[in-house]
Amino acid sequence: MSDTKLTRIGIFYDGGYFAHVSDFYLYNHEREARISIQGLHALIRDEVSKREQTDARRCQIVEAHYFRGRFSADEARRFDAQRPDVDSSLYRERKFEDALIKAGVTPHFLPVFANDEGRPPREKGIDVWLALEAFDLARNKGLNVVVLVTGDGDYVPLVRKLNGLGTRVMVTAWDLSLGTGSGTTRTAQALIDEVTYPVMMGGIIDDRTRRFDPLVANLFVSRPPATSPQPSPPSPQPSPSEPVDTGLTLPQTDNDRNRARWQQHGPSRPAAAYSERSESGPRTLGHIANLPYGREFGFIEADTGGERLFFHQTWVEGCSFGDLQPGDRVEFTPDSNPRDGRPVAMHVTRRMDGESGADDSVGWEEQDDDTNEEEM
């Protein structure tokens, strides 16, 4: 392609998918940092320039859009009342909107509402909205390359329609391994096969030859260097080393105190970090008691009574965490957090009506502790 022409790029974010990827690199990856929107855009421009064989300066992002469902104000306040120790949902959403706008991304939020049964709301229609906007802008704005930040195979029809316009399609594909016994999240193979330019992001990020590549380093929120202790006053405290809020990344899931509790209680650590007895320990029956909306964890109430047990999304087996609903029957292995001895539910599996499994005689007293993981 001639360098005299501008390559017009449009980026379309599946917000739920992007949040999942960012959470993975914060909680499950050695980098322990969130994805930077600005850094991702810089890498996308570089990847497009290589594949289009043109100067990166002539590859410009002219459209960027983010799609996700969100609470109504009243429901956000109701859910926040259950979690007084973290920043409010409305504050976090406003903060993220500010970050998107600063990065030149137009946010599109689809209202979601709790149903009559009181279950958490589910995003519906986001993929349709994204597809319609992407096709419309590609046709009317003459986009040369459409970049999809998603892993959903449902976008294959969109890719085919864009190909019919002569628009090339790139997908940022992540295959995320959540740890031993916790499964993986993979980009749909059908989507990878259909697009013009599949970019395997995990390979780029974990490529040791690109460890010091600025494009890769800038994909993540940078941490400020720790300052040296001052000679006075005596016994100075070290400076905090939390990530810098550049305004161009996803907001932290919780406030600083909550983040420290996540690190202490271990959701970022693979299931193997917990006691080995959970692999073959006694199974217990119960039901999903609470799934805080937009969070990566939930709470289970055992049939044998006692306090509710915390479980992380990576400890769910046999189905997706997103498939669970409050009231669902589950089977799990009681275990305890190795750091503080608090009870947790490991190897959580959903049970169908009439399914036999755990021995109802397994009692709560077999656990080391009867205090529950606090909501974070």
Buried (B, 14 or more C-beta within 10 A) or exposed (E): EEEEEBBBBBBBBBBBBBBBBBBBBBBBBEBBBBBBBBBBBBBBBBBBBEBBEBEBEBBEBBBBBBBBBBBEEEBBEBBBEEBEEBBBBBBBBEBBBEBBEEBBBEBBBBEBEBEEEEBBBEBEEBBEBBBEBBBEBBBEEBBBBBBBBBBBBBBBEBBEBBBEEEBBBBBBBBBBBBBEBBBEBEBBEBBBEBBBBBBBBBEBBBEEEBEEBEBBBBBBBEBEEEEEEEEEEEEEEEEEEEBEEBBBBBBBBBEEEBBEBBBEBBBBBBBEEBBEEBBEBBBBBBBBBBBBBBBBBBBBBBBBEBBBBBBBBBBBBEEEBEEBEBEBBBBBBBBBBEEEEBBBBBBBBBBEEEEEEBEEEBBBEEBEBEEBBEBB
